[in-house]
Amino acid sequence: MKAKGYSQIQEAKAIKEKLDIQKESVNQLSGLILQLAKQGLSYSYGRSFTMAVFSVVGTQAISNVIRIARNQALHYEDGKPSE
């Protein structure tokens, strides 16, 4: 018969594994959304979309935020996120 502590450890490992899978899913979906946003801007405005100011997030144009976040997401998927 297994000790009670053993089953709690197994349950904790199972919960952590599920959370890790969910985290990876959210990361993948976020990257996909950023990629689609970037493609939409490129399609509508060409390569000069980084110069267009549609709206602002803090002090940055949303087009810059999308471009930089999308590039960061690509590096994250490669396992090499920038510091």
Buried (B, 14 or more C-beta within 10 A) or exposed (E): EEEEEEEEEEEEEEEEEEEEEEEEEEEEEBBEBBBEBBEEBBEEBEEEBBEBEEEEEEEEBBBBBBBEBBEBBBEBEEEEEEE
